[in-house]
């Protein structure tokens, strides 16, 4: 399960000249109502766009009540498990 990174850990990562990680802001949209969840996530330059999005999705599913289905759709907590998926 993805856990938030502490400010101390972020600071250590950013000070490490050999770390491939950097913070980036990612937004996930609910495919039912358009609600947006924007957050800062640690990613690396070697990750594809899909892999970076997966980091945000994993966090939202594990910690914020979002759902992501096999079709690639995302659902906010209000629309998760309500039959709005395909």
Backbone as JSON, one array per atom type, in Angstrom:
{
  "sequence": "XXXXXXXXXXXXXXXXXXXXXXXXXXXXXXXXXXXXXXXXXXXXXXXXXXXXXXXXXXXXXXXXXXXXXXXXXXXXXXXXXXXXXX",
  "N": [[0.84, -1.17, 0.0], [0.53, 2.18, -0.81], [1.99, 4.79, 0.93], [1.9, 8.11, 2.3], [4.73, 10.2, 1.82], [7.0, 11.33, 4.2], [7.74, 14.75, 5.12], [10.43, 15.0, 5.82], [11.63, 12.85, 4.51], [11.14, 13.52, 1.83], [12.67, 15.85, 1.68], [15.23, 14.75, 2.07], [15.45, 13.15, -0.22], [15.37, 15.1, -2.24], [17.72, 16.47, -1.7], [19.64, 14.63, -2.31], [21.96, 14.13, -4.72], [22.12, 11.92, -6.36], [19.7, 10.72, -6.49], [17.03, 9.48, -8.41], [14.49, 10.36, -8.14], [11.81, 12.75, -8.12], [9.51, 15.35, -7.18], [6.23, 15.56, -8.52], [3.24, 17.0, -9.79], [0.16, 15.43, -10.05], [-2.97, 14.86, -11.56], [-5.98, 13.16, -11.13], [-8.99, 12.25, -12.66], [-12.45, 11.8, -11.98], [-14.26, 9.53, -13.81], [-16.97, 9.54, -13.91], [-18.17, 11.88, -12.78], [-16.36, 13.93, -13.08], [-14.92, 14.99, -10.97], [-11.9, 16.15, -9.53], [-8.76, 14.96, -8.35], [-5.95, 16.17, -7.14], [-2.53, 15.86, -6.52], [0.78, 15.82, -5.04], [3.37, 13.75, -6.08], [6.06, 11.41, -5.78], [8.15, 10.64, -8.38], [10.09, 9.15, -11.04], [12.43, 9.98, -13.64], [12.68, 7.87, -15.37], [10.27, 6.65, -15.5], [7.27, 5.93, -17.31], [4.52, 7.89, -18.62], [2.16, 6.52, -18.03], [2.99, 4.91, -15.91], [3.56, 6.84, -13.99], [1.02, 7.93, -13.58], [-0.14, 5.67, -12.5], [1.04, 5.61, -9.98], [-0.27, 7.73, -8.66], [-2.91, 6.82, -8.85], [-2.78, 4.42, -7.36], [-2.24, 5.41, -4.79], [-4.6, 6.96, -4.34], [-6.61, 4.99, -4.44], [-5.85, 3.32, -2.32], [-5.87, 5.05, -0.11], [-7.77, 7.12, -0.25], [-10.29, 6.28, -1.0], [-10.94, 6.02, -3.68], [-11.7, 4.33, -6.81], [-10.39, 2.24, -9.39], [-10.93, 0.85, -12.48], [-10.83, -2.14, -14.6], [-11.02, -1.19, -17.15], [-9.7, 1.15, -17.27], [-10.91, 3.31, -16.16], [-11.55, 5.82, -13.68], [-12.93, 6.39, -10.44], [-14.34, 8.61, -8.16], [-14.67, 8.76, -4.53], [-17.44, 9.13, -4.07], [-18.64, 7.94, -6.26], [-17.55, 5.44, -6.45], [-17.96, 1.96, -6.52], [-20.73, 2.1, -6.98], [-22.13, 1.12, -9.01], [-21.65, 2.59, -11.23], [-19.6, 1.95, -12.8], [-18.53, 0.29, -15.81]],
  "CA": [[0.0, 0.0, 0.0], [1.29, 3.42, -0.91], [1.84, 5.69, 2.07], [2.47, 9.44, 2.08], [6.14, 10.36, 2.18], [7.15, 12.39, 5.19], [8.51, 15.91, 4.64], [11.86, 14.74, 6.03], [12.06, 11.96, 3.44], [11.15, 14.33, 0.6], [13.84, 16.72, 1.77], [16.43, 13.92, 1.86], [15.46, 12.75, -1.63], [15.7, 16.27, -3.06], [19.12, 16.85, -1.45], [20.52, 13.57, -2.81], [22.21, 14.36, -6.14], [22.05, 10.66, -7.1], [18.34, 10.19, -6.48], [16.29, 9.71, -9.65], [13.13, 10.78, -7.82], [11.48, 14.16, -8.0], [8.07, 15.51, -7.0], [5.44, 16.08, -9.64], [1.81, 17.1, -9.48], [-0.64, 14.58, -10.93], [-4.4, 14.96, -11.34], [-6.82, 12.05, -11.58], [-10.36, 12.71, -12.83], [-13.51, 10.8, -11.89], [-14.86, 9.36, -15.13], [-18.42, 9.67, -13.81], [-18.64, 13.24, -12.49], [-15.34, 14.92, -13.38], [-14.2, 15.43, -9.77], [-10.45, 16.06, -9.69], [-7.91, 14.75, -7.18], [-4.6, 16.59, -7.51], [-1.58, 15.69, -5.43], [2.2, 15.75, -5.37], [3.85, 12.38, -5.99], [7.47, 11.22, -6.14], [8.3, 9.81, -9.56], [11.44, 9.23, -11.61], [12.5, 10.27, -15.07], [12.62, 6.62, -16.14], [8.88, 6.18, -15.53], [6.4, 6.4, -18.38], [3.34, 8.64, -18.14], [1.23, 5.56, -17.45], [3.53, 4.49, -14.61], [3.38, 7.97, -13.07], [-0.4, 7.96, -13.26], [-0.4, 4.52, -11.63], [1.44, 5.99, -8.62], [-1.36, 8.52, -8.1], [-4.09, 5.95, -8.72], [-2.55, 3.49, -6.25], [-2.43, 6.17, -3.55], [-6.01, 7.33, -4.19], [-7.39, 3.78, -4.15], [-5.48, 2.8, -1.0], [-5.99, 6.0, 0.99], [-8.8, 8.15, -0.4], [-11.58, 5.7, -1.35], [-11.18, 5.99, -5.13], [-11.61, 3.04, -7.49], [-9.88, 2.22, -10.75], [-11.39, -0.43, -13.01], [-10.02, -2.81, -15.63], [-11.14, -0.45, -18.41], [-8.91, 2.37, -17.17], [-11.72, 4.4, -15.61], [-11.35, 6.18, -12.28], [-14.15, 6.83, -9.79], [-14.18, 9.27, -6.87], [-15.35, 8.01, -3.47], [-18.89, 9.21, -4.2], [-19.11, 7.07, -7.34], [-16.91, 4.12, -6.36], [-18.83, 0.84, -6.14], [-22.16, 2.45, -7.01], [-22.71, 0.63, -10.25], [-21.39, 3.53, -12.33], [-18.57, 1.38, -13.67], [-19.1, -0.36, -16.98]],
  "C": [[0.89, 1.24, 0.0], [0.96, 4.31, 0.27], [2.41, 7.06, 1.7], [3.93, 9.46, 2.53], [6.24, 11.52, 3.15], [7.94, 13.55, 4.6], [10.02, 15.7, 4.78], [12.42, 13.86, 4.91], [12.13, 12.7, 2.11], [12.39, 15.21, 0.57], [15.13, 15.94, 1.5], [16.55, 13.51, 0.4], [15.91, 13.93, -2.51], [17.15, 16.72, -2.87], [20.11, 15.84, -2.01], [20.74, 13.76, -4.31], [22.11, 13.09, -6.99], [20.64, 10.08, -7.15], [17.65, 10.5, -7.81], [14.89, 10.27, -9.41], [12.99, 12.29, -7.75], [9.97, 14.28, -7.82], [7.41, 16.05, -8.26], [3.97, 16.08, -9.24], [1.03, 16.32, -10.53], [-2.11, 14.75, -10.55], [-5.09, 13.74, -11.92], [-8.25, 12.56, -11.6], [-11.33, 11.54, -12.65], [-14.18, 10.74, -13.26], [-16.39, 9.41, -15.09], [-18.84, 11.13, -13.68], [-17.6, 14.33, -12.78], [-14.6, 15.48, -12.17], [-12.71, 15.2, -9.98], [-9.79, 15.81, -8.34], [-6.49, 15.07, -7.64], [-3.69, 16.45, -6.3], [-0.16, 15.69, -5.96], [2.68, 14.33, -5.11], [5.31, 12.33, -6.39], [7.54, 10.22, -7.29], [9.75, 9.9, -10.03], [11.35, 9.48, -13.11], [12.4, 9.03, -15.94], [11.19, 6.09, -16.27], [8.15, 6.75, -16.74], [5.26, 7.21, -17.78], [2.35, 7.71, -17.47], [1.7, 5.1, -16.07], [3.38, 5.6, -13.58], [1.93, 8.08, -12.64], [-0.75, 6.82, -12.31], [-0.01, 4.81, -10.19], [0.3, 6.77, -7.95], [-2.6, 7.65, -7.88], [-3.95, 5.02, -7.51], [-2.77, 4.2, -4.91], [-3.91, 6.47, -3.32], [-6.89, 6.13, -3.84], [-7.11, 3.32, -2.72], [-5.85, 3.74, 0.15], [-7.18, 6.95, 0.92], [-10.16, 7.62, -0.86], [-11.91, 5.7, -2.84], [-11.15, 4.55, -5.62], [-11.1, 3.25, -8.9], [-10.27, 0.86, -11.32], [-10.5, -0.94, -14.13], [-10.09, -2.12, -16.99], [-10.32, 0.84, -18.42], [-9.68, 3.56, -16.64], [-11.43, 4.59, -14.13], [-12.65, 6.72, -11.71], [-13.85, 7.39, -8.41], [-14.92, 8.47, -5.8], [-16.88, 8.03, -3.57], [-19.43, 8.22, -5.23], [-18.43, 5.71, -7.37], [-17.94, 3.1, -5.88], [-20.32, 1.2, -6.11], [-22.83, 1.96, -8.27], [-22.48, 1.58, -11.41], [-20.27, 3.04, -13.22], [-19.25, 0.64, -14.8], [-19.7, -1.7, -16.66]]
}
